[in-house]
Amino acid sequence: MQILTPHVYWAQRHGEIYLRVELSDAKNVNISLQEHNTLQFRAQGHGAKGDNEYEFKLEFLESVRPEIKHKSTERQVNIKIKKKEERWWDRLTLQEKKPLFLAPDFDRWLDESDAEMELQAKEEKINKISVESRVRNDPYLGLKKSYLFMYNLVQFLGFSWVFVNMTVRLFILGQDSFYDTFHTTADIMYFCQMMAVLEVINPLLGLVKTGAFPAMIQVAGRNVILFVVFGSLDEMQNKPVVFFVFYLWSTIEIFRYPYYMLACISTEWKMLTWLRYTIWIPLYPLGVIAEAVAVIQSLPIFDETRLFSLPLPEMLGNSLSFSYTLQLYLVFMFLGLFINLRHLYKQRRRRYRTRKRKVH
C-alpha cells in the first residue's frame, strides 16, 4: 500500500497547538512524540488520494509536553498538544519554510492579541463564576441591587426631565431658550449632581466594580461648573453656554443610567449598549469643551467681583483672585478628559472584543 501525506491544518494558543488532519474514517491511528518536539503521525483512512496509509512528521519550533490528545471523527482527526512553555510561537515548525502539506486552520486561527483577549475572557469567566458563587451567599444582594436600580432610575428620570424640557423649549422659543436655561432647569440639575456623589461612594463600599477615581474626576468637575461657575455668578446664569453644558450632560446620561439600571436586573438591550459605549465618543469631549468655555467666560467676572479670592498679607497685595485657581483647574480638566476617555475606551474595546468572541 502506498504511503502518502495528508493535508494538515494548524492553529495555536499561548499554551496549546491544534492540528486537524484531513483523513476520514481513520483507523489504526498512531501518534508519537520524539525528542520532545517531533511529532509522528500514521493512520489508515480516506484522504486526498483515496483509501491509503497516510503519515507525516512535524518538528516543532519548541518543546511540547508528551500528553497528546486526539479524537477521530468521520471526516478528520483532531489533535491537541500542550506547549512545554506557555508563550506565543512565531511559527509552528523548526524549519523556516513550512511543509507543503501544512496550512493555517482559519476556523481556529487567532493572532496573538486576539489570543490574549480570549485568554483574558476565560480568566474573567472563571473569576465571574467565583465571584458569583461568593455573591450568592450575600444576604443583602437583593437590597444592594434594589438600591442601585432605584438610584439609576431616579437619575435617569432627572436627566430625562432636563433633556425633554430643554428640547421642547428649544423648538418653541428657538435661540431665546438659551438665555433662561439655568432658571428653568437648575433645581433638577442641582439635585442630580448632588445625587451623583453616590457614584464615588458606591465603588468605595464595593457596591459596584467600577473605579472610584474616574467617577470622582467627573463628579467633581461637573460640580465645580454647576455650583461654583454657574451657581455663584448671576452674570453666568444668562449666558448661552449654560444651555450647551446642560444639554450635553443630559444627552450622555439618558443613555448611561438606563444601561446601568438594566444591568442591575441582568438585562441587556443591544441598541442601548451600543449607544452607551459609542455616544460618549463625540459628546464627552464636546461637554468638556463647553465646560472650558464656561470657565474662561467666568474668569474676568471673578477678577472683577473678587468672589472667593484668597486674602494675602499686605506686603504681597490685597488678595489672590479665584480666577488663578480656575486657570489651574482648566489644566486638570483636560487631564481628566484624557483619563476618562482612556478608561471608557478600554471598557468599550473589552466589551466588544468579548462580544465578538461569543459570536464566533
SULMOVEN-V599413 format. One record per run of one state. SS is the DSSP state (@ for helix, = for strand, . for the rest). FROM is the first residue (numbers start at 1). TO is the last residue. Records with the same first field share a line. If there is no record, write none. Layout:
SS: FROM-TO ; FROM-TO
//
This chain:
.: 1-2 ; 5-7 ; 13-15 ; 22-23 ; 35-37 ; 48-49 ; 61-63 ; 73-76 ; 84-92 ; 94-101 ; 105-111 ; 136-140 ; 196-197 ; 205-211 ; 231-233 ; 237-240 ; 264-269 ; 279-279 ; 306-309 ; 312-313 ; 317-318 ; 321-321 ; 360-360
=: 3-4 ; 8-12 ; 16-21 ; 24-34 ; 38-47 ; 50-60 ; 64-72 ; 77-83 ; 93-93 ; 102-104 ; 310-311 ; 319-320
@: 112-135 ; 141-195 ; 198-204 ; 212-230 ; 234-236 ; 241-263 ; 270-278 ; 280-305 ; 314-316 ; 322-359
//
